Amino acid sequence: MGVLNLVLWGAGVALIVIGYTRARGPFARYQALKEQDANVARYEAWRGGTRGNADTGASVAMQILRRQARVGIALAVVGVVLVFAGFLLR
């Protein structure tokens, strides 16, 4: 076990933790907005109204939250790759 292995493991674990914490909040808020949007769609269908295809504030917020969650997930994936690279290098 060399110094390079320890550095890769440490960096990988740090990126996994950072990615998880960055993705957790936006993903939870995204799920809440998604449920709320589905509820509004059911209400509009019940009322007999039609929902337009115009972007609403909630849909823009969901796009932003999705992007933030993807960035966090990407960081965690890079961390996992670094951890595996630490095991593969000798």
CYANA upper distance limits for C-alpha pairs under 8 A (distance plus 0.5 A):
  1 MET  CA      5 ASN  CA      6.82
  1 MET  CA      6 LEU  CA      8.09
  1 MET  CA     90 ARG  CA      7.57
  2 GLY  CA      6 LEU  CA      7.13
  2 GLY  CA     90 ARG  CA      7.85
  3 VAL  CA      7 VAL  CA      6.68
  4 LEU  CA      8 LEU  CA      6.63
  4 LEU  CA     86 GLY  CA      7.81
  5 ASN  CA      9 TRP  CA      6.62
  5 ASN  CA     85 ALA  CA      8.46
  5 ASN  CA     86 GLY  CA      4.99
  5 ASN  CA     87 PHE  CA      7.32
  5 ASN  CA     89 LEU  CA      7.40
  5 ASN  CA     90 ARG  CA      8.15
  6 LEU  CA     10 GLY  CA      6.50
  6 LEU  CA     86 GLY  CA      7.61
  7 VAL  CA     11 ALA  CA      6.51
  7 VAL  CA     86 GLY  CA      8.41
  8 LEU  CA     12 GLY  CA      6.35
  8 LEU  CA     82 LEU  CA      6.03
  8 LEU  CA     83 VAL  CA      6.52
  8 LEU  CA     85 ALA  CA      7.58
  8 LEU  CA     86 GLY  CA      5.62
  9 TRP  CA     13 VAL  CA      6.56
  9 TRP  CA     82 LEU  CA      7.04
  9 TRP  CA     83 VAL  CA      5.25
  9 TRP  CA     86 GLY  CA      6.18
 10 GLY  CA     14 ALA  CA      6.58
 10 GLY  CA     83 VAL  CA      8.39
 11 ALA  CA     15 LEU  CA      6.61
 11 ALA  CA     79 GLY  CA      7.39
 11 ALA  CA     82 LEU  CA      7.60
 11 ALA  CA     83 VAL  CA      8.35
 12 GLY  CA     16 ILE  CA      6.67
 12 GLY  CA     78 VAL  CA      7.68
 12 GLY  CA     79 GLY  CA      4.26
 12 GLY  CA     80 VAL  CA      6.40
 12 GLY  CA     81 VAL  CA      7.73
 12 GLY  CA     82 LEU  CA      5.33
 12 GLY  CA     83 VAL  CA      5.47
 13 VAL  CA     17 VAL  CA      6.75
 13 VAL  CA     79 GLY  CA      6.56
 13 VAL  CA     80 VAL  CA      7.99
 13 VAL  CA     83 VAL  CA      7.50
 14 ALA  CA     18 ILE  CA      6.61
 14 ALA  CA     79 GLY  CA      7.67
 15 LEU  CA     19 GLY  CA      6.29
 15 LEU  CA     75 LEU  CA      6.32
 15 LEU  CA     76 ALA  CA      6.09
 15 LEU  CA     78 VAL  CA      7.60
 15 LEU  CA     79 GLY  CA      5.22
 16 ILE  CA     20 TYR  CA      6.53
 16 ILE  CA     75 LEU  CA      7.08
 16 ILE  CA     76 ALA  CA      4.52
 16 ILE  CA     77 VAL  CA      7.63
 16 ILE  CA     78 VAL  CA      8.22
 16 ILE  CA     79 GLY  CA      5.47
 16 ILE  CA     80 VAL  CA      7.21
 17 VAL  CA     21 THR  CA      6.70
 17 VAL  CA     76 ALA  CA      7.61
 18 ILE  CA     22 ARG  CA      6.58
 18 ILE  CA     72 GLY  CA      7.90
 18 ILE  CA     75 LEU  CA      7.81
 18 ILE  CA     76 ALA  CA      7.74
 19 GLY  CA     23 ALA  CA      6.53
 19 GLY  CA     71 VAL  CA      8.04
 19 GLY  CA     72 GLY  CA      4.58
 19 GLY  CA     73 ILE  CA      6.18
 19 GLY  CA     74 ALA  CA      7.64
 19 GLY  CA     75 LEU  CA      5.29
 19 GLY  CA     76 ALA  CA      5.05
 20 TYR  CA     24 ARG  CA      6.41
 20 TYR  CA     72 GLY  CA      6.66
 20 TYR  CA     73 ILE  CA      7.29
 20 TYR  CA     76 ALA  CA      6.87
 21 THR  CA     25 GLY  CA      7.69
 21 THR  CA     72 GLY  CA      7.97
 22 ARG  CA     26 PRO  CA      8.00
 22 ARG  CA     68 GLN  CA      8.05
 22 ARG  CA     69 ALA  CA      7.45
 22 ARG  CA     71 VAL  CA      8.41
 22 ARG  CA     72 GLY  CA      5.50
 23 ALA  CA     27 PHE  CA      6.45
 23 ALA  CA     68 GLN  CA      7.13
 23 ALA  CA     69 ALA  CA      4.73
 23 ALA  CA     70 ARG  CA      7.57
 23 ALA  CA     71 VAL  CA      7.78
 23 ALA  CA     72 GLY  CA      4.95
 23 ALA  CA     73 ILE  CA      6.67
 24 ARG  CA     28 ALA  CA      6.72
 24 ARG  CA     69 ALA  CA      7.71
 25 GLY  CA     29 ARG  CA      6.83
 26 PRO  CA     30 TYR  CA      6.43
 26 PRO  CA     65 LEU  CA      5.54
 26 PRO  CA     66 ARG  CA      7.63
 26 PRO  CA     68 GLN  CA      6.88
 26 PRO  CA     69 ALA  CA      6.18
 27 PHE  CA     31 GLN  CA      6.71
 27 PHE  CA     65 LEU  CA      7.16
 27 PHE  CA     66 ARG  CA      7.38
 27 PHE  CA     69 ALA  CA      6.16
 28 ALA  CA     32 ALA  CA      6.90
 29 ARG  CA     33 LEU  CA      6.73
 29 ARG  CA     65 LEU  CA      7.89
 30 TYR  CA     34 LYS  CA      6.53
 30 TYR  CA     62 MET  CA      6.08
 30 TYR  CA     65 LEU  CA      6.36
 30 TYR  CA     66 ARG  CA      7.30
 31 GLN  CA     35 GLU  CA      6.72
 32 ALA  CA     36 GLN  CA      6.72
 33 LEU  CA     37 ASP  CA      6.52
 33 LEU  CA     58 ALA  CA      7.33
 33 LEU  CA     62 MET  CA      7.35
 34 LYS  CA     38 ALA  CA      6.70
 34 LYS  CA     62 MET  CA      8.03
 35 GLU  CA     39 ASN  CA      6.67
 36 GLN  CA     40 VAL  CA      6.78
 37 ASP  CA     41 ALA  CA      6.69
 37 ASP  CA     58 ALA  CA      8.18
 38 ALA  CA     42 ARG  CA      6.73
 39 ASN  CA     43 TYR  CA      6.71
 40 VAL  CA     44 GLU  CA      6.58
 41 ALA  CA     45 ALA  CA      6.65
 41 ALA  CA     51 ARG  CA      7.86
 42 ARG  CA     46 TRP  CA      6.61
 43 TYR  CA     47 ARG  CA      6.65
 44 GLU  CA     48 GLY  CA      6.62
 44 GLU  CA     49 GLY  CA      5.64
 44 GLU  CA     50 THR  CA      6.96
 44 GLU  CA     51 ARG  CA      7.50
 45 ALA  CA     49 GLY  CA      6.45
 45 ALA  CA     50 THR  CA      7.43
 55 ASP  CA     59 SER  CA      6.54
 55 ASP  CA     60 VAL  CA      7.23
 56 THR  CA     60 VAL  CA      6.87
 57 GLY  CA     61 ALA  CA      6.60
 58 ALA  CA     62 MET  CA      6.56
 59 SER  CA     63 GLN  CA      6.81
 60 VAL  CA     64 ILE  CA      6.87
 61 ALA  CA     65 LEU  CA      6.59
 62 MET  CA     66 ARG  CA      6.46
 63 GLN  CA     67 ARG  CA      6.74
 64 ILE  CA     68 GLN  CA      6.75
 65 LEU  CA     69 ALA  CA      6.61
 66 ARG  CA     70 ARG  CA      6.64
 67 ARG  CA     71 VAL  CA      6.81
 68 GLN  CA     72 GLY  CA      6.94
 69 ALA  CA     73 ILE  CA      6.66
 70 ARG  CA     74 ALA  CA      6.49
 71 VAL  CA     75 LEU  CA      6.79
 72 GLY  CA     76 ALA  CA      6.87
 73 ILE  CA     77 VAL  CA      6.67
 74 ALA  CA     78 VAL  CA      6.70
 75 LEU  CA     79 GLY  CA      6.73
 76 ALA  CA     80 VAL  CA      6.78
 77 VAL  CA     81 VAL  CA      6.76
 78 VAL  CA     82 LEU  CA      6.72
 79 GLY  CA     83 VAL  CA      6.76
 80 VAL  CA     84 PHE  CA      6.79
 81 VAL  CA     85 ALA  CA      6.53
 82 LEU  CA     86 GLY  CA      6.60
 83 VAL  CA     87 PHE  CA      7.11
 84 PHE  CA     88 LEU  CA      6.73
 85 ALA  CA     89 LEU  CA      6.56
